[in-house]
């Protein structure tokens, strides 16, 4: 599922069609000069063996025009290069790689046209350049579709005989490469991310980073692969993928938790990466009440014996639906579980109100004496309660469950079709069964 705000999503029923893909590519080029120049660079590299290369520096004074489903080329002179973009970078029907492109007697509707038209003042020294682009979702492009129509071009247009065939994966790799270097402005980056999200959702076979070992340890690419795995999991009816800020998550309809996080994490010192799955049961007051009521404390604590699983207290306070501060509880996870599993203590999962001297401090001092929070927590909590206009605050004893797989483990699992996704599903089932609130998808 794409972000609902993705500008390429639209409402077109043919969103996955080749023409729609070309439309998206032309719009990306239209608003992102860096993306366009990246594409031109790919074309230039393919033409490096041919006479008369393309110099990127020559286009800064040209007027740029973009067309889709066009029958007439705008440029009246200059050079024309025929470009095919396919899944595998291959041609058919006449051996595209060795054929000569020539104007043909046919009616042509060009998928995409990019024209760099030289202004009149410099036309005598700078020729115009036109790229006609044929986009294919399959592995090949029909060589005849690379031939420009005689009726669509002016006689002063010089047609390059060498066609350029580019893989979609090379296009995406180049665009993502620039994204990693952060050379885009904020607006361009959002549009580029939307385009890549559109490709990954509607045409996942074109994604160049469909396995973790292809991501080369880059966090952006690793996250994209995690997003693909979440896409795979969210194909199950009743399971919804959503976003928390800019981060993709899985949203579930359970009483004790609502979100599952899957993301890459890098060690700051060693730079080694791993894949993490996180769940935060009891993150709201109602969720916490249900969680502690349902929890099998013994089975839950046994999860610590699993090599990749860490259990931690997630004690925090919230106002309405927003978590505002977290405590560094002095309780171990076992002490924490034993305390809150006690039914006599569960009444403390409640909304607190100001007491003596119109303050919340008495609440915090009480929990400090029990060892539930630290002395530092008292002052932190005071800053966001007593020293504000808030009349009430929610006291929530949640839990953080952190499971991780090393780079080696993750890659080995991911290289077996569907294995990493099924591993995550099994993990979620094992965790949530300890409090009897297993999401439907984990039981399928």
MOGI-V267565 format. One record per residue. SS is DSSP state (~ for helix, > for strand, _ for the rest). PHI is phi in whole degrees, -180 to 180 (none if undefined). NEAR is the number of other ideal C-beta (glycine too) atoms within 8 Angstrom. Layout:
ss-><SS SS>
phi-><PHI PHI>
near-><NEAR NEAR>
This chain:
ss-><_ _ _ _ _ _ _ _ _ _ _ _ _ _ _ _ _ ~ ~ ~ ~ ~ ~ ~ ~ ~ ~ ~ ~ ~ ~ _ ~ ~ ~ ~ ~ ~ ~ ~ ~ ~ ~ ~ ~ ~ _ _ _ _ _ _ _ _ _ ~ ~ ~ ~ _ _ _ > > > > > > > > _ _ _ _ _ _ _ > > > > > > > > > _ _ _ > > > _ _ _ ~ ~ ~ _ _ _ _ _ > _ _ _ _ _ > > > > > > > > _ _ ~ ~ ~ _ _ _ _ _ _ > > > > > > > _ _ _ _ > > > ~ ~ ~ ~ _ _ > ~ ~ ~ _ _ _ _ > > > _ _ _ _ > > > > ~ ~ ~ ~ ~ ~ ~ ~ ~ ~ ~ ~ ~ _ _ _ _ _ ~ ~ ~ ~ ~ ~ ~ ~ ~ ~ ~ ~ ~ ~ ~ ~ ~ _ ~ ~ ~ _ _ _ _ _ ~ ~ ~ _ _ _ _ ~ ~ ~ ~ ~ ~ ~ ~ ~ ~ ~ ~ ~ ~ ~ _ _ _ _ _ _ > > > > > _ _ > > > > > _ _ _ _ _ _ _ > > > > > > > > _ _ _ _ _ _ > > > > > > > _ _ _ _ _ ~ ~ ~ ~ ~ ~ ~ ~ ~ ~ _ _ ~ ~ ~ ~ ~ ~ ~ ~ ~ _ _ _ > > > > > > > > > > > _ _ > > > > > _ _ _ _ _ _ ~ ~ ~ ~ ~ ~ ~ ~ ~ _ _ _ _ ~ ~ ~ _ _ > > > _ _ ~ ~ ~ _ _ ~ ~ ~ ~ ~ ~ ~ ~ ~ ~ _ _ _ _ ~ ~ ~ ~ ~ ~ ~ ~ ~ _ _ _ _ _ _ _ _ > > > > > > > > > > > > > > > ~ ~ ~ ~ ~ ~ ~ ~ _ _ _ _ ~ ~ ~ ~ ~ ~ ~ ~ ~ ~ ~ ~ ~ ~ ~ ~ ~ _ _ _ _ ~ ~ ~ ~ _>
phi-><none -82 -56 -61 -91 -59 -69 -93 -69 58 -127 -74 -65 -97 -61 -95 -78 -58 -63 -68 -64 -64 -58 -64 -63 -63 -69 -61 -62 -64 -104 -127 -58 -66 -63 -64 -66 -62 -67 -60 -63 -63 -63 -61 -62 -70 -95 -62 -85 -96 -66 72 -69 -105 -99 -62 -64 -80 -97 -67 -101 -86 -90 -105 -134 -131 -135 -131 49 -99 -111 -131 -80 -73 -66 -103 -153 100 -111 -125 -120 -96 -122 -114 -117 -135 -67 -120 70 -124 -125 -141 54 107 53 -54 -60 -104 -83 -107 -81 -141 -58 -123 -83 -153 -91 -111 -118 -79 -56 -148 -135 -118 -121 -108 -103 -72 -60 -55 -66 -116 -64 -70 -120 -129 -79 -80 -134 -124 -111 -99 -118 -111 -100 -131 -85 -86 -79 -136 -124 -70 -56 -66 -75 -89 -82 -70 -78 -58 -75 -97 -125 -74 -66 -85 -78 -99 -90 -66 -77 -93 -78 -113 -115 -122 -83 -56 -64 -70 -62 -66 -61 -66 -65 -67 -58 -71 -61 -63 -83 56 -91 -82 -74 -60 -65 -62 -65 -63 -66 -63 -63 -64 -64 -65 -63 -62 -63 -63 -79 -92 -138 -61 -70 -88 -66 -76 -120 -91 -142 -61 -69 -87 -84 54 74 -80 -64 -63 -70 -62 -66 -61 -66 -61 -63 -63 -67 -64 -60 -63 -70 -82 -73 -74 -56 90 -110 -122 -89 -145 -131 -114 67 -95 -93 -76 -137 -109 -102 -119 -102 -119 -76 -104 -159 -126 -136 -125 -110 -132 -158 -86 -139 -111 -69 -66 -90 -85 67 -70 -110 -148 -106 -117 -121 -126 -134 -122 -67 72 -85 -122 -63 -67 -62 -64 -60 -68 -61 -70 -70 -88 -64 -92 -59 -64 -64 -63 -67 -66 -60 -64 -76 -76 -58 -101 -118 -123 -112 -139 -63 -129 -81 -152 -118 -138 -122 57 -114 -113 -73 -115 -163 -118 -101 -97 -62 -86 -74 -72 -62 -68 -61 -62 -64 -63 -66 -79 -74 -65 -60 -69 -92 -69 -66 -75 -80 -153 -94 -93 -123 -60 -123 -59 57 54 -133 -95 -56 -61 -64 -68 -67 -65 -71 -67 -64 -76 88 -74 -129 -94 -63 -64 -64 -57 -70 -62 -67 -61 -61 -106 -128 -58 -85 -122 -91 -67 -93 -136 -151 -95 -105 -128 -92 -92 -135 -107 -114 -123 -116 -141 -128 -62 -57 -62 -62 -63 -64 -61 -66 -71 -79 -104 -51 77 -71 -67 -62 -68 -65 -63 -63 -62 -63 -61 -64 -64 -66 -74 -68 -73 -128 56 -143 -79 -61 -56 -64 -76 -98 -92>
near-><6 9 8 5 4 10 6 11 10 5 4 6 4 7 9 7 7 9 10 11 14 13 9 11 12 13 10 12 12 7 8 12 5 10 14 11 9 11 11 12 10 12 14 11 7 9 13 7 3 8 2 5 7 10 5 9 5 8 10 5 7 13 6 10 9 12 11 11 7 9 8 5 15 10 13 7 9 13 11 16 14 15 13 17 13 16 12 7 8 10 17 9 7 8 7 16 7 4 10 5 12 7 8 10 4 7 6 11 7 14 11 13 15 13 15 11 12 12 9 5 4 9 11 3 4 9 8 15 14 16 13 14 14 13 12 12 9 6 7 11 15 9 14 9 9 14 13 15 13 8 5 10 12 8 4 7 15 7 11 13 6 9 14 11 14 14 10 12 10 11 12 13 9 12 13 13 8 13 13 9 6 6 5 11 5 6 7 12 11 8 12 15 9 12 14 13 12 13 13 13 10 9 12 10 7 11 13 10 10 9 10 12 7 9 12 5 9 8 9 9 13 14 11 13 14 13 10 12 12 13 13 9 13 11 6 9 3 7 13 10 11 9 8 7 4 3 8 9 12 14 9 12 8 9 6 12 15 8 12 12 12 12 10 11 9 9 8 4 4 4 8 8 12 11 15 12 12 12 12 12 14 16 12 10 12 7 15 14 10 12 16 13 7 9 11 8 9 6 9 12 11 8 13 9 4 8 3 6 11 9 12 8 12 12 12 11 14 13 10 4 4 6 9 9 10 7 14 8 11 7 10 5 11 7 9 14 12 9 10 11 9 8 5 5 8 11 6 7 12 8 8 9 6 7 8 6 5 5 10 13 11 9 10 13 9 8 9 13 6 6 8 11 13 10 6 7 12 13 8 10 14 13 8 13 11 9 6 6 3 8 5 8 13 12 12 15 14 15 13 11 13 10 13 11 10 8 10 6 8 13 11 8 11 12 8 8 3 7 10 13 10 8 10 12 12 9 10 14 11 10 12 17 9 12 12 8 13 10 13 10 11 11 7 6>
